Amino acid sequence: MSHRILILGGTTEARQLAGRLAARPDVELTLSLAGRTENPVAQPVPTRAGGFGGAEGLAAYLKDNQTDLLIDATHPYAARISANAAKAARLAGVPILALRRPGWERQEGDRWTEVDGAANAAVALGPAARRVFLALGRQDVGVFEAAAHHHYLLRSVDPVEPPLGTPGVDYLLARGPFDEADEHRLLIEHRIDVIVSKNSGGEATYGKIAAARALGIEVIMIRRPVLPTVPSAAGIVELLAMVDHSLRPVAERGV
Ligand code: NAP
């Protein structure tokens, strides 16, 4: 008998997890993406895209598709979908597991200023004009229009449309991972004196944080949002073991 699993994805780990689970003959997998990236990276499994219509919509999807397990492998800052996932699992009576990538820890030499939310990051840049690397998704950068006296370097996967309504912006289109040496060069080339970043965790985007430390550049770090408490793992191997346990018949599990 095959088990139906829905993975809420959009992260590298979700794609890797999907690849690993797709190899199992007893699993029928669907990967769900928010559908905002214009040319998403190819996924190794059947994929659907777009919102479900809140927690109730997701609960209905889980029931309609007779889903046996929901896995929340979304980005650590995607708080709404994670909250919806926890609620939908409860409503539909479907077990849920989450992949919660650990955040970066402050190291000696790091010059971090921690704030809650992008709007507070814009304020924390201060009154004097600075050259800012905005390492944020395009849906998070609008609030920096309120701090138009700074010069911004904005890197995104898709073009920022409409562009930011401030005079000094350099746009850069690129998709990670970005290594430390390249980030080091980028920071020097653009004469960056402060970075605004999320504490995304993982290796793929850590290069800029390490490069900032080496160059003594300040990082305004947007704190992580609070996510619901559900059974979770920090990495794929641990999560796969939890999936195994969750899919075993109750008598075998001893729960
Ligand atoms: P969100 O605010 O938690 O989700 C907003 C809505 O999008 C959800 O309520 C849901 O709509 C839909 N949605 C999100 N993920 C989905 C998925 N996997 N499948 C189907 N529908 C999904 O999340 P977000 O808008 O994606 O992002 C919020 C923050 O996280 C932003 O700051 C963003 O930059 C960051 N983020 C970063 C990355 C990255 O760097 N790789 C990736 C994702 C997000 P319904 O309520 O209609 O179901």
Boltz pocket constraint, residues with backbone or C-beta under 6 A from the ligand:
constraints:
  - pocket:
      binder: B
      contacts: [[A, 7], [A, 8], [A, 9], [A, 10], [A, 11], [A, 32], [A, 33], [A, 34], [A, 48], [A, 49], [A, 50], [A, 51], [A, 52], [A, 53], [A, 54], [A, 55], [A, 57], [A, 58], [A, 74], [A, 75], [A, 76], [A, 77], [A, 78], [A, 79], [A, 80], [A, 81], [A, 82], [A, 84], [A, 136], [A, 137], [A, 138], [A, 139], [A, 140]]
      max_distance: 6.0
